[in-house]
Amino acid sequence: MAVIRGRRAFLGLAGMVFLLGALAAAWMAPVAAQSEAAPLRVVTTTAMIADGVRAIGGERLASVDSLLGEGVDPHLYKPTRADVARMLRADLIIGNGLQLEAQFQDTFDQLVRSGRSLVFAAERLPKDRLLADAAYQNKPDPHVWMDPDLWIEVMAQVRDALVAKDPAGQASYTRGYENYAERIRGLSAYAKSVLSGIPPERRVLITAHDAFGYFARAYGFGVIGIQGVSTESEAGLRRIEEVVELAVARKIPAIFVEASVSDRNVKAVVEGSTRRGHDLRIAAQIYSDSMGTPGTYEGTYLGMIDHNATTIARALGGEAPERGLNSRLGTGS
């Protein structure tokens, strides 16, 4: 049986490699002949990057597609044949990098060998701005979008990638970037304002996995992820008991579930706290590795971080408007 499974896995890999080769050959000629001028077809790995590409690129882009949608875990997602086909049709592919898309590595290698334009925007950040993944030596924490000020720097790399592919659009991309960066700065200021009202003893963020390190650094929190930085790691009973002990000792009122991660471990911590006589409630869902439903406010980068900051502030004893910064802007929910 193991031999059969191994053969199937080999055939699956061989089929993917064949598909890459065949599609590359099919698309190489038209791509080579295509002018470098806009409109560009851009494919991104995460929806957070796609949101920024749309804001910066505007009308100079023919299309922007993200491979990882609502509720998808980028640590575990493996690209499909349809994903490969979409990337081969693109003029530019933009990923986060920092090993967030670890399951894409073989596909990325094939795409580069086929002559595709591939950029990892977060990997151009200065190393001293990155946090380390405590579970893996020399591996950075890839969740840089959780700090809006840091994300502005990532978006500058997106702007530069678009300009490099479409030099004629430089002025347009620069304007788009500056407008988007200004909106993100406003979001960061709002988050600092509402989160600053949380009492010091409650400034601990307990979440399903450790995706909020940059958020914690930016806004003065301790952060406890039941799982590690990558959801590939599993939390054992000892880890769950450690988190229960902290929640009880610090009298933390709320724990947060994430849209893209199972709530199994979160419920285990709540049950353990209840047995110890502490009322730990599950707060509203927050977003970590993916945004909300496309077409909603939470389905944008600004809405994602606004929702997180507002939800965390209200759950841990701070004050924030019910609809967050969104209510101040007067935009739809």
Secondary structure as GFF3:
##gff-version 3
##sequence-region A 1 333
A	DSSP	alpha_helix	2	33	.	.	.	ID=ss1
A	DSSP	beta_strand	40	46	.	.	.	ID=ss2
A	DSSP	alpha_helix	47	57	.	.	.	ID=ss3
A	DSSP	three_ten_helix	58	60	.	.	.	ID=ss4
A	DSSP	beta_strand	61	68	.	.	.	ID=ss5
A	DSSP	alpha_helix	81	89	.	.	.	ID=ss6
A	DSSP	beta_strand	92	95	.	.	.	ID=ss7
A	DSSP	three_ten_helix	102	104	.	.	.	ID=ss8
A	DSSP	alpha_helix	105	113	.	.	.	ID=ss9
A	DSSP	beta_strand	118	120	.	.	.	ID=ss10
A	DSSP	three_ten_helix	121	124	.	.	.	ID=ss11
A	DSSP	three_ten_helix	127	129	.	.	.	ID=ss12
A	DSSP	three_ten_helix	144	146	.	.	.	ID=ss13
A	DSSP	alpha_helix	148	165	.	.	.	ID=ss14
A	DSSP	three_ten_helix	167	169	.	.	.	ID=ss15
A	DSSP	alpha_helix	170	195	.	.	.	ID=ss16
A	DSSP	three_ten_helix	200	202	.	.	.	ID=ss17
A	DSSP	beta_strand	204	209	.	.	.	ID=ss18
A	DSSP	alpha_helix	213	219	.	.	.	ID=ss19
A	DSSP	beta_strand	222	227	.	.	.	ID=ss20
A	DSSP	alpha_helix	237	250	.	.	.	ID=ss21
A	DSSP	beta_strand	254	255	.	.	.	ID=ss22
A	DSSP	alpha_helix	264	275	.	.	.	ID=ss23
A	DSSP	beta_strand	281	282	.	.	.	ID=ss24
A	DSSP	three_ten_helix	297	299	.	.	.	ID=ss25
A	DSSP	alpha_helix	301	315	.	.	.	ID=ss26
A	DSSP	alpha_helix	324	329	.	.	.	ID=ss27
###
